[in-house]
Amino acid sequence: MQSVPRLEIKNLTRRFGDTDVVRDVSLSVMPGQVTCLLGPSGCGKSTTLRMIAGIDQQNSGEIWVDGKPICDTYTSVPPEERSIGLMFQDFALFPHLSVAENVAFGLRGSKAQKRARVVELLEKVGLAHMIDEFPHTLSGGEQQRVALARALAPRPRIMLMDEPFSGLDNRLRDDIRDETLALLKAEDTAVVLVTHEPDEAMRMADEIALMRAGQIVQRGAPYNIYNAPVDKRAVAFFSDINEVRATIQGSLADTAFGQFLAPGIKDGSQVDIVFRPQHVRIDFDRAGRGPNPTASQGVAARALVERARFLGSYSLIEFRLETDGARIIATVPSVFLPKAGQAMWLTVPRDRCFVFEAG
């Protein structure tokens, strides 16, 4: 098993004028690994991808492939010699070329060798029967499969993907993503995927690099990024959030849901207790609930229903806490539609709450 990263970028920085669009970004990707650059529009994801591809030149930093430098601030291997494949939101198929000719574009070797590789890949993506068709006769999903086959044809060691599935409808997108992921892993290709959609990152990535303002603010497996976020904005990027503000006294934050431990935060500082809507529990039997901060459920807080909406697989309930008027939203499986003004008791599991110093 290869121990050297297939792709390694070290301290990449790209500056436009006085603005660092990408600042000191480093990551490594092993063969067969999918790493996702996730973040809002304008955070530097696509610029990082262009630097890896060689389309854009960094101001500082290095890019290594299989333990060898291919780019620094002094030398740069041309894009066509980097063994890097590219897939973008626009499939960019040549309309005047057949499916076979599109896939073969850029391949080297004899005509027979090219044809064999084209047939092999089209069979893998289930389009061998359309080998002589032209792009305008294909559906969006079929065009995406052809674009994937074309990108894989030269056997790139690295595949860079910039929101390649955003033009597909939701149901088709899931199928295409799964097929693409399976094929890339079968080819042992290192993948860097750019997206602003957390669901896509969670579905596809072995590792997520969460970007903000040109920097990676957190890296890790999807499970760890989701369940151990670095700050409140990281929690909010993956889902709606509830937040309850409190003041620290003796390393404790006193809230309507009981006390929360906040070690290391000075007395008098304000903190936000953050939790996701799906973790709010409606407590129909609150007997025995006490203020013990180590109890798994804590204290039940009384709240009034403001609005309830059925959204298909779940219901969304909006509450106002009676103690301080804080707005709390809860998602409940199936149909549950209490009337506006109804009083209910809410709890939140301690292990589903995050405590962050208020910024």
C-alpha positions in Angstrom: 0.0 0.0 0.0 1.3 3.4 -1.0 2.5 5.5 2.0 3.3 8.6 0.1 0.4 10.9 -0.7 -0.8 10.9 -4.3 -1.3 14.7 -4.0 0.2 17.0 -1.4 -0.2 20.8 -1.4 1.9 22.8 1.0 1.0 26.3 2.2 -0.6 27.5 -1.1 -1.4 31.2 -1.2 -3.1 33.0 -4.1 -3.3 36.8 -4.0 -5.3 39.1 -6.2 -4.3 42.7 -5.5 -4.2 43.1 -1.8 -6.6 40.2 -1.1 -5.5 36.7 -0.2 -8.2 34.6 -2.0 -6.4 31.4 -0.8 -4.2 31.7 2.3 -1.7 29.0 3.5 -3.8 26.0 2.4 -2.2 22.6 3.0 -3.7 19.1 2.5 -2.8 15.6 1.3 -4.8 13.0 -0.6 -3.9 9.3 -0.9 -4.6 7.1 -3.9 -8.3 6.1 -4.0 -9.2 8.8 -1.4 -11.9 11.4 -2.0 -11.2 14.8 -0.3 -13.8 17.4 -0.5 -13.1 21.2 -0.3 -16.4 22.4 1.2 -17.4 25.9 1.8 -19.6 28.9 0.7 -19.2 30.6 -2.6 -16.1 32.8 -2.7 -14.1 31.0 0.0 -11.3 29.9 -2.4 -12.3 26.3 -3.2 -12.2 26.7 -7.0 -9.1 28.8 -7.0 -7.3 26.1 -5.0 -8.5 23.6 -7.6 -7.2 25.7 -10.5 -3.8 26.0 -8.9 -3.5 22.2 -8.5 -4.5 21.8 -12.1 -1.9 24.3 -13.2 -4.5 26.7 -14.7 -3.6 29.3 -12.2 -0.3 30.0 -10.5 0.1 30.4 -6.8 2.0 33.3 -5.2 3.6 30.9 -2.7 3.5 27.3 -1.7 4.2 23.9 -3.3 2.3 21.1 -5.1 3.6 17.5 -5.0 2.4 14.4 -6.8 3.6 11.0 -5.7 6.4 12.5 -3.6 7.7 14.7 -6.4 7.3 18.5 -6.7 5.4 19.6 -9.8 5.0 23.3 -8.9 6.5 26.0 -6.7 7.0 29.7 -7.1 10.0 29.1 -9.4 9.1 26.1 -11.6 5.9 24.6 -12.8 5.1 21.4 -14.8 2.6 22.3 -17.6 -1.0 21.3 -16.9 -1.0 18.6 -19.7 2.0 16.8 -18.1 0.6 16.6 -14.5 -1.5 13.5 -15.0 -4.5 15.3 -13.6 -8.0 15.0 -14.9 -10.7 17.7 -14.7 -14.5 17.6 -14.4 -16.5 20.7 -14.2 -20.2 21.8 -13.8 -20.3 22.3 -17.6 -19.6 18.9 -19.1 -17.8 20.6 -22.0 -18.3 17.8 -24.5 -17.4 18.6 -28.1 -20.8 18.8 -30.0 -19.3 17.9 -33.4 -17.6 14.7 -32.0 -19.2 11.4 -31.3 -19.3 9.8 -27.8 -16.3 7.7 -28.8 -14.4 10.6 -30.2 -15.1 12.7 -27.1 -13.8 10.0 -24.8 -10.7 9.4 -27.0 -9.8 13.0 -27.2 -6.4 13.5 -25.7 -5.6 9.8 -25.7 -2.2 8.6 -27.0 -1.4 5.3 -28.7 -2.6 3.4 -31.8 -6.1 3.6 -33.1 -6.8 0.1 -31.7 -5.5 1.0 -28.3 -7.6 4.1 -28.1 -10.7 2.2 -29.2 -10.1 -0.5 -26.6 -9.8 2.1 -23.8 -12.9 3.9 -25.0 -15.0 0.7 -25.1 -13.7 -0.3 -21.7 -14.8 3.0 -20.1 -18.1 3.2 -21.8 -18.9 -0.3 -20.7 -18.1 0.8 -17.1 -20.5 3.8 -17.3 -23.2 1.8 -19.1 -23.0 3.7 -22.4 -21.3 1.2 -24.8 -24.5 1.1 -26.8 -24.2 4.8 -27.5 -20.6 4.8 -28.6 -21.4 6.4 -32.0 -24.1 8.9 -30.8 -23.5 12.7 -30.5 -23.8 14.7 -27.3 -27.0 16.5 -28.3 -28.8 13.1 -28.4 -27.9 12.3 -24.8 -29.6 13.2 -21.5 -27.9 15.3 -18.9 -27.0 12.1 -16.9 -25.6 10.4 -20.0 -23.5 13.5 -20.9 -22.1 13.5 -17.3 -21.1 9.8 -17.7 -19.4 10.6 -21.0 -17.5 13.5 -19.4 -16.4 11.1 -16.6 -15.2 8.5 -19.1 -13.3 11.2 -21.0 -11.6 12.5 -17.9 -10.6 9.0 -16.8 -9.4 7.8 -20.3 -5.8 9.0 -19.9 -5.6 7.2 -16.5 -5.0 10.4 -14.5 -3.5 9.9 -11.0 -5.6 12.7 -9.7 -9.1 13.8 -10.5 -10.3 17.4 -9.8 -14.0 17.9 -9.7 -15.6 21.3 -9.5 -19.4 21.0 -8.7 -19.8 18.4 -11.5 -23.2 17.2 -10.4 -25.0 20.5 -9.8 -26.7 20.5 -13.2 -28.5 17.2 -12.6 -31.9 16.8 -10.9 -31.8 15.5 -7.3 -32.8 11.9 -7.9 -30.5 11.4 -10.9 -27.7 13.2 -9.0 -27.6 10.6 -6.3 -27.2 7.7 -8.7 -24.6 9.5 -10.8 -22.6 10.4 -7.7 -22.5 6.9 -6.5 -21.5 5.4 -9.8 -18.8 8.1 -10.3 -17.4 7.4 -6.8 -17.3 3.6 -7.4 -15.5 4.1 -10.7 -12.9 6.5 -9.4 -12.1 4.3 -6.5 -11.8 1.2 -8.8 -9.3 3.2 -10.8 -7.4 4.1 -7.6 -7.6 7.7 -8.4 -7.0 10.4 -5.8 -10.0 12.8 -6.0 -10.4 16.4 -4.9 -14.0 17.5 -5.1 -15.2 21.1 -4.7 -18.8 21.7 -3.5 -20.8 24.1 -1.5 -23.4 21.4 -0.6 -22.8 19.7 2.8 -24.9 16.7 1.8 -22.8 16.0 -1.3 -19.6 16.3 0.8 -20.9 13.9 3.4 -22.1 11.4 0.8 -18.9 11.3 -1.3 -15.9 12.3 0.8 -13.5 10.3 2.9 -12.2 13.6 4.3 -13.7 17.0 4.3 -11.7 20.2 4.4 -14.0 23.0 5.5 -13.0 26.3 4.0 -13.8 29.9 5.0 -12.3 33.1 3.7 -9.5 31.4 1.8 -8.4 29.1 4.7 -9.1 25.6 5.8 -10.7 26.0 9.2 -11.2 22.2 9.9 -10.2 18.9 8.3 -11.4 15.4 9.1 -13.7 12.5 8.3 -17.3 13.6 7.7 -18.4 12.0 11.0 -15.9 14.0 13.0 -16.5 17.3 11.1 -20.2 16.9 11.8 -20.0 15.8 15.4 -17.0 17.8 16.6 -17.3 21.1 14.8 -14.6 23.7 15.4 -17.0 26.6 16.0 -20.6 27.7 15.7 -20.3 28.6 12.0 -19.1 25.1 11.3 -22.2 23.7 13.0 -24.5 26.0 11.0 -22.9 25.2 7.7 -24.2 21.6 7.9 -27.7 22.3 9.3 -30.1 24.7 10.9 -29.1 25.4 14.5 -30.7 26.5 17.8 -28.6 28.7 20.0 -29.1 29.8 23.6 -26.9 32.5 25.1 -25.7 32.4 28.7 -23.2 34.0 31.0 -20.5 31.9 32.7 -20.2 31.7 36.4 -17.9 29.2 38.0 -17.3 27.3 34.7 -21.1 26.8 34.3 -23.6 28.3 31.9 -27.1 28.5 33.4 -29.9 28.2 30.8 -33.6 27.2 30.6 -32.3 23.7 29.7 -30.2 23.5 32.9 -26.5 24.1 33.5 -23.8 23.4 30.9 -20.1 22.9 31.7 -17.8 25.4 30.1 -14.3 24.8 31.5 -11.6 27.3 30.7 -14.0 30.2 30.0 -13.7 33.2 32.3 -16.5 34.2 34.6 -18.7 36.9 33.1 -18.0 35.7 29.5 -20.9 34.9 27.3 -21.3 31.6 25.5 -23.7 30.1 23.0 -25.2 26.7 23.6 -25.7 25.3 20.1 -27.8 22.3 19.1 -29.5 21.0 15.9 -33.3 20.9 15.5 -33.3 17.1 15.1 -31.9 16.7 18.6 -34.6 18.6 20.4 -36.9 16.2 22.3 -40.5 16.9 23.2 -40.8 15.7 26.8 -44.3 14.4 27.6 -43.2 13.1 31.0 -40.9 15.6 32.7 -41.1 14.0 36.2 -37.7 13.9 37.9 -36.0 16.4 35.6 -33.5 18.3 37.7 -30.7 20.9 37.1 -27.9 18.3 37.3 -25.5 19.5 34.6 -24.1 16.0 34.0 -27.5 14.4 33.4 -27.9 13.2 29.9 -31.1 15.1 29.3 -30.7 18.1 31.7 -33.7 20.2 32.5 -37.0 20.3 30.6 -37.8 23.8 29.4 -41.3 25.0 29.0 -42.1 26.5 25.5 -45.1 27.6 23.5 -45.7 26.4 19.9 -45.6 29.2 17.4 -46.0 27.2 14.2 -46.0 23.6 13.0 -45.5 22.5 9.4 -45.5 19.1 7.8 -42.6 18.7 5.3 -43.1 15.2 4.1 -40.8 12.8 6.0 -40.8 15.1 9.1 -42.6 18.0 10.8 -41.0 21.3 11.7 -42.1 22.8 15.0 -41.2 26.4 16.0 -41.3 27.2 19.7 -40.7 30.2 22.0 -39.1 29.5 25.4 -41.3 31.0 28.2 -38.2 32.0 30.3 -36.5 34.3 27.8 -38.4 34.2 24.5 -35.6 32.4 22.7 -36.7 30.8 19.4 -36.3 27.0 19.2 -37.0 24.8 16.2 -37.4 21.1 16.3 -37.8 18.5 13.6 -40.0 15.5 14.4 -40.3 12.3 12.3 -43.6 11.8 10.6 -46.7 13.9 11.2 -46.9 15.9 14.4 -48.8 19.2 14.2 -49.5 20.7 17.6 -51.7 23.8 17.7 -50.2 27.3 18.0 -50.1 28.5 21.6 -49.9 24.9 23.0 -47.4 24.6 25.9 -44.9 21.8 25.7 -41.7 20.7 27.5 -38.4 20.4 25.6 -35.1 18.7 26.4 -31.8 18.4 24.6 -29.3 15.6 25.1 -26.1 16.9 26.6 -24.0 15.0 24.1 -25.7 16.7 21.2 -24.9 20.3 22.4 -21.9 22.4 21.7 -20.7 25.2 23.9 -18.8 28.1 22.1 -17.6 31.4 23.5 -19.8 34.1 22.0 -18.0 36.0 19.3 
